[in-house]
Amino acid sequence: QVQLVESGGGLVKPGGSLTLSCTASMSSSMFSISTMGWYRQAPGKEREAVANMISTGTTRYADSVKGRFTISRDNAKNTVYLQMSSLKPEDTAVYYCRAYISYADRTYWGQGTQVTVSS
């Protein structure tokens, strides 16, 4: 059973920075071909995609975070990161890590980590 474990959430002031990590319990070969992504869900809102990275390294970002957030991955550690800077109160949400394995059409989610941006 694949598990995704996020860490790094917390309380930060507007304009601050935070880095989230997500480690996947799967083989390195499977991780390396997975599309890894970060999603978020604010209270009363639907879950939305924040950033995704496919196996080749190509990335995609939501317009609201472009230029402020950076997704990266370390295949040797089965870990994906989300570096967040210039944080705004509207970035407050539970952030979820997602792994998608295309050949099996399987999706896995982490349990989520809370990010709160407030003065």
N, C-alpha and C positions, 0 to 999 in steps of 0.2 A: 504494500500500500504506500503510495507516494504521499509524503507530508511536506508541507511548506511552512517554515517557521520564520516569521518576521520579527524584527527588533529595531530599536532606534527611535521609536516614537517618543513624544513628550510635549512639554509646554515650552514654547519659544515666543519671544517678543516679535512684533512686526518688524520686518527688515532683517530678521535673523536667519540662521541657517540650521539645517538638520539633515542627517543622512540616514536613510532607512536601509536595512539589509534583509535579505530573504535567502535562506539556505534550504535547498531541496534534498530530500532523502531519496535519491534515485541514482542510478549508475551515471558515471561521468559521461559516457557515450550518449545516453539518453538526454542528459541535461544539455549537452552541446548542440543537439539538434532541436531543442525545444524553443518555442517562442515564449519569451518571458516578458511579463508586463506588470505594471502597477495600476491599480484602480483605486478610486476613493468614493466614499459615500458620506455625505453630510446629512445631518438630521433633517428628515422630511423630504429628502431628495433621492433620486435614483442613483444607483452606482454608475460611475462614469470612468472611462478610460483616461488615464493620465499619461502614460508612456509605455511603449512596447519596443522590444528589440528581438529581431529574428536571428536565426543561427548565424547568418552572414555578417551580423553586426549592424544591419540597417535599422534605423530607429524612426519612431513616429511619436509625436507629442501632441497633446491637446493644445489648442491655440492659447488657452488661458495660462499655460505654464511654459510656453516656448521662451527660451532665453533665460529662464530662471531655474529650471529643473534639468538634470542630466541623468539618464539611465545608463548603467554599465553592467558588465558581467565578468565574472572570473570563473571560467569553466573548470579550472583546476580545483576550485573550492566549491563548485556547485552553488554559487552565490550570485545573486543579482542585487544591485544597489540602486538607490534613488537619491541623488544629491539634490537637495532643495535649498535655494537661496532666495534672498529678497522676499521672504515669506509674508503673506498677507492674511488678514483675518479670514478672508473667504477661502483660504486653503485649509481651514479647519475641517477635519473629517477623519473617519476611520479609513486607513489606507490598507489595501489588500494586495497581496502578491498573487499572481496567476501564472500557471504554466500550461501551455498548450502543446500537445504532441500530435502533430498533424497526421502521421502515418497511422496512428491508432484512433484519431479523432477523439482524444481524451483531454479533458480540462480539469485542472486541479487548482484549489484555492487555499490560501493561508487563512489563519484565524483573524487576521487584522491587527493593526496597531494604531492607536489613537495619536493624532497630531492636532495640537491646539495652538493656535496663533492668537495671542492676546497680550495686551499690556497690563 
